[in-house]
Structure formats: C-alpha cells, structure tokens
Amino acid sequence: MSKPLIVVTGKNGQLGSELQLIAPSFDAQYDFLFADRAVLDLSSNDSIDNFCAEHKPAVVINCAAYTAVDKAETDRDAAFQINAVAVGKLAAYCKAMGALFITVSTDYVFDGNGTSPYLPSDTTDPINYYGASKAEGEKLAVTNNPESIIIRTSWVYSRFGNNFVKTMIRLMGERPSLNVVGDQIGAPTYAADLAVAIMHMVAQKAAGNAHSGIYHYSNSGAISWYDFAVAIGELIQSNCTVAKIGSEAFPTPAKRPHYSLMDCISIIQDFGVDQPDWKESLAVCIPLIQK
Ligand SMILES: NC(=O)c1ccc[n+]([C@@H]2O[C@H](COP(=O)([O-])OP(=O)(O)OC[C@H]3O[C@@H](n4cnc5c(N)ncnc54)[C@H](OP(=O)(O)O)[C@@H]3O)[C@@H](O)[C@H]2O)c1
C-alpha cells in the first residue's frame, strides 16, 4: 500500500536541506517528494497549477521563498509572486486535496518597535518589502485555507546555503577585526531544529492534533548580531576582534527591525516541540560547517 506523500518545496534551501537529512527516519510512514524550482517553480502560476494537478500529497511543507531581503526592495513583483501569490495557491490546493499545509514565515513581518517578545496574534507591520510579501502570504494562506499552519522563524542558519554563521566564520579567517551590528535583538534558529519541530508537528497532526494557525519558532534566548558573532568567534577559537556598531553604520537597502524576538510558547504548548538553547545549537552546527 502506498504511503502518504509529503511534498517539500525549496529542496536546496537551508530548511529544505535539513528536512532532506531527517526524511529517512520517517520513511516507514511517508513518501517524500523534495521539489526544486525545476519541478515546482513558484514564480510561475502555470508551474504551480501543473504540479498541483499531478500530485496528491497528504502534507505540503513550503520551505521555498524569495529570501533576498535587500533585493526584494526593487524586485518586488518576483518577491510578491513567490512569497504571497504562490503561498496562497498552495494553501488553496491543500484545502481542495484535504492536505495539511505548513508554510514558513518570518520575524520581519513585525516593525521591530516592540519591547517584549512578539506573540503570534500581535499586529504585523513590516518595514521592508520582503516582510510585506511574507505577511501577505500569511494572510492568503489563512484566507484560502484556515487550517494552514504558519511558522514564523528568525535568523536561520545551518551548514547549508548562505547564512550569518558561515559568513562570520569566513570573515574571521580573513580579517583581524570585524564590526557587527549590536542594536538589533532577536533569536537565531538552527534550521535542523526547525526541521525536527516541523516533522514533530506533522506527526502530531497525523495523530489528531487539531491545532492550526500562526506559530513562532526560534531557538531560545535573546541576543544581538554582535552577541551572535562573539559566540561564533569563541566557538571557532578565533583571534579576530569583534566590535559593536549601530545599524546606522551599516546601511542596507531594506530596513531591519531593531527588535524581532518572538514568543514561542504556543508552539510548545500546542505541539510539544523541542526548543533548544541558541548557544547549544550553534555549538552543534559549527563543527558541521567546519568539516
Ligand atoms: N534565512 C533566514 O534567516 C530566515 C529568517 C526568517 C524566516 N525565513 C524563512 O524560512 C524559510 C526557509 O528559509 P531558508 O533560509 O531555508 O531559505 P533559503 O536557504 O534562501 O532557501 C530558499 C529556497 O527557496 C527556493 N526558491 C526561491 N525561489 C523559488 C521559486 N521561484 N520556485 C521554487 N523555489 C524557489 C530556493 O531555490 P534555489 O536553491 O533554486 O535558489 C531555495 O531552495 C523561508 O520561508 C524564509 O522566508 C528565513
């Protein structure tokens, strides 16, 4: 008898790659289809429609996104199509199929003026276009499929793809000193931890857990990018000096929220996911990057 199918988009991204790594442990229960843009191109509605007509998944985990935050300021149509229109279409398709739809969103849906961790129910007010396109994707997902699960995450890193941890390790090997922004506060997320949390939620839903809606997931803790860089330097035993600078000294095309810490209590309460401490997960990932 065939097993239920889990479709994962963004197969080669950080999160998609981590899901591929753990998928073999779920082989007894599920078949997996990991889709790259050659198989499912979210910038093309025809590609989405053709893919949806062909496959009958039990679960869709949407890890694909337009994640170039600065480029999104000028490449707005592409960001909106991939982060909003495509998410709405996948959500509607899952609703029609009776499939579970899980999509990943971002802390950048918030304006960053908060002073205590954002709750999933807090008002979104993005300050850059990437955040605006992701916020629109959230709305379309919920409108088209009220049973959607939306997981907002932040500061994602892994051994795969491009991320802050890999950039810091490289720069610390090249330079005697580095300036890193110290006035943006948030929480890192090791993509491997998020992948485990997502598969745990899939299992929970299969077992009858009725919860859905918007959730927050990051590793636990609250740090600045400067704190993050210092911890990376310590773990790789770097001699590079890290200095703290303000965001105004590091201008970028897209504004970044000053405070994007998210309250993750509801995902723990409703689904019992594990939320490792940010520093412990960093210590797990760094040797894998250095291999
Ligand atoms: N990275 C972060 O710090 C961060 C923070 C908060 C939230 N998030 C969210 O977390 C999720 C996973 O992020 P990530 O870091 O794993 O992203 P990532 O490494 O940038 O991967 C994004 C994936 O999306 C795919 N993609 C882009 N355009 C596509 C298209 N037109 N059709 C199909 N696939 C397309 C990319 O394919 P190619 O490999 O072909 O380019 C890539 O595999 C995303 O929803 C992101 O918005 C990320």
The ligand as an SDF file (V2000), in Angstrom:
LIG
                    3D

 48 52  0  0  0  0  0  0  0  0999 V2000
   17.1120   32.6480    6.2530 N   0  0  0  0  0  0  0  0  0  0  0  0
   16.5990   33.3480    7.2720 C   0  0  0  0  0  0  0  0  0  0  0  0
   17.3360   33.9740    8.0640 O   0  0  0  0  0  0  0  0  0  0  0  0
   15.1100   33.3520    7.5200 C   0  0  0  0  0  0  0  0  0  0  0  0
   14.6120   34.1410    8.5600 C   0  0  0  0  0  0  0  0  0  0  0  0
   13.2270   34.1340    8.7940 C   0  0  0  0  0  0  0  0  0  0  0  0
   12.4030   33.3770    8.0060 C   0  0  0  0  0  0  0  0  0  0  0  0
   12.9090   32.6350    6.9930 N   0  0  0  0  0  0  0  0  0  0  0  0
   12.0050   31.8400    6.1740 C   0  0  0  0  0  0  0  0  0  0  0  0
   12.3210   30.4830    6.3720 O   0  0  0  0  0  0  0  0  0  0  0  0
   12.0290   29.7350    5.1840 C   0  0  0  0  0  0  0  0  0  0  0  0
   13.2390   28.8980    4.8100 C   0  0  0  0  0  0  0  0  0  0  0  0
   14.3270   29.7880    4.6310 O   0  0  0  0  0  0  0  0  0  0  0  0
   15.7630   29.2830    4.1710 P   0  0  0  0  0  0  0  0  0  0  0  0
   16.7580   30.0630    4.9470 O   0  0  0  0  0  0  0  0  0  0  0  0
   15.7980   27.7890    4.1730 O   0  0  0  0  0  0  0  0  0  0  0  0
   15.7700   29.8480    2.6910 O   0  0  0  0  0  0  0  0  0  0  0  0
   16.8670   29.6610    1.5650 P   0  0  0  0  0  0  0  0  0  0  0  0
   18.0240   28.8820    2.0770 O   0  0  0  0  0  0  0  0  0  0  0  0
   17.0960   31.0170    0.9880 O   0  0  0  0  0  0  0  0  0  0  0  0
   16.1080   28.7520    0.5140 O   0  0  0  0  0  0  0  0  0  0  0  0
   15.0280   29.2460   -0.1990 C   0  0  0  0  0  0  0  0  0  0  0  0
   14.6480   28.1980   -1.2040 C   0  0  0  0  0  0  0  0  0  0  0  0
   13.5770   28.7340   -1.9850 O   0  0  0  0  0  0  0  0  0  0  0  0
   13.8070   28.3300   -3.3060 C   0  0  0  0  0  0  0  0  0  0  0  0
   13.1520   29.2030   -4.2560 N   0  0  0  0  0  0  0  0  0  0  0  0
   13.3660   30.5210   -4.4770 C   0  0  0  0  0  0  0  0  0  0  0  0
   12.6220   30.9230   -5.4960 N   0  0  0  0  0  0  0  0  0  0  0  0
   11.9170   29.8480   -5.9300 C   0  0  0  0  0  0  0  0  0  0  0  0
   10.9930   29.6320   -6.9700 C   0  0  0  0  0  0  0  0  0  0  0  0
   10.6430   30.5930   -7.8120 N   0  0  0  0  0  0  0  0  0  0  0  0
   10.4530   28.4000   -7.1100 N   0  0  0  0  0  0  0  0  0  0  0  0
   10.8210   27.3930   -6.3020 C   0  0  0  0  0  0  0  0  0  0  0  0
   11.7200   27.5240   -5.3120 N   0  0  0  0  0  0  0  0  0  0  0  0
   12.2620   28.7450   -5.1400 C   0  0  0  0  0  0  0  0  0  0  0  0
   15.3220   28.4170   -3.4760 C   0  0  0  0  0  0  0  0  0  0  0  0
   15.6940   27.6720   -4.6110 O   0  0  0  0  0  0  0  0  0  0  0  0
   17.1520   27.7940   -5.2470 P   0  0  0  0  0  0  0  0  0  0  0  0
   18.0120   26.9340   -4.3630 O   0  0  0  0  0  0  0  0  0  0  0  0
   16.9600   27.2510   -6.6050 O   0  0  0  0  0  0  0  0  0  0  0  0
   17.5010   29.2480   -5.2160 O   0  0  0  0  0  0  0  0  0  0  0  0
   15.7640   27.8170   -2.1710 C   0  0  0  0  0  0  0  0  0  0  0  0
   15.8340   26.4110   -2.2590 O   0  0  0  0  0  0  0  0  0  0  0  0
   11.6020   30.7590    4.1430 C   0  0  0  0  0  0  0  0  0  0  0  0
   10.2080   30.8390    4.1340 O   0  0  0  0  0  0  0  0  0  0  0  0
   12.1510   32.0680    4.6810 C   0  0  0  0  0  0  0  0  0  0  0  0
   11.3900   33.1790    4.2400 O   0  0  0  0  0  0  0  0  0  0  0  0
   14.2590   32.5880    6.7320 C   0  0  0  0  0  0  0  0  0  0  0  0
  1  2  1  0
  2  3  2  0
  2  4  1  0
  4  5  1  0
  4 48  2  0
  5  6  2  0
  6  7  1  0
  7  8  2  0
  8  9  1  0
  8 48  1  0
  9 10  1  0
  9 46  1  0
 10 11  1  0
 11 12  1  0
 11 44  1  0
 12 13  1  0
 13 14  1  0
 14 15  2  0
 14 16  1  0
 14 17  1  0
 17 18  1  0
 18 19  2  0
 18 20  1  0
 18 21  1  0
 21 22  1  0
 22 23  1  0
 23 24  1  0
 23 42  1  0
 24 25  1  0
 25 26  1  0
 25 36  1  0
 26 27  1  0
 26 35  1  0
 27 28  2  0
 28 29  1  0
 29 30  1  0
 29 35  2  0
 30 31  1  0
 30 32  2  0
 32 33  1  0
 33 34  2  0
 34 35  1  0
 36 37  1  0
 36 42  1  0
 37 38  1  0
 38 39  2  0
 38 40  1  0
 38 41  1  0
 42 43  1  0
 44 45  1  0
 44 46  1  0
 46 47  1  0
M  CHG  2   8   1  16  -1
M  END
$$$$
